[in-house]
Amino acid sequence: MVISGVILNAASETRVDATLEVATITTAVEVQSNALQIATENAKTTVAVTDKMVDELPLVVSGTLRSPFDLQP
């Protein structure tokens, strides 16, 4: 059985149901990926910030003008 065309996006869940059947000892399960590995050591999430989200941020924060450096993690 080959399941292809599965798209994974950051901070989302994707479910793929597969049925395993009894077969001979020569059966192999192969998983291929051309993206970075999923981090399973922690529960960090990722958010993609769009231009629209940045444009909608307030210009004045704590009485001072917003700086592009405020957007750094």
Rosetta blueprint (number, residue, H / E / L):
1 M L
2 V L
3 I L
4 S L
5 G L
6 V L
7 I L
8 L L
9 N L
10 A L
11 A L
12 S L
13 E L
14 T L
15 R L
16 V L
17 D L
18 A L
19 T L
20 L L
21 E L
22 V L
23 A L
24 T L
25 I L
26 T L
27 T L
28 A L
29 V L
30 E L
31 V L
32 Q L
33 S L
34 N L
35 A L
36 L L
37 Q L
38 I L
39 A L
40 T L
41 E L
42 N L
43 A L
44 K L
45 T L
46 T L
47 V L
48 A L
49 V L
50 T L
51 D H
52 K H
53 M H
54 V H
55 D H
56 E L
57 L L
58 P L
59 L L
60 V E
61 V E
62 S L
63 G L
64 T E
65 L E
66 R L
67 S L
68 P H
69 F H
70 D H
71 L H
72 Q L
73 P L
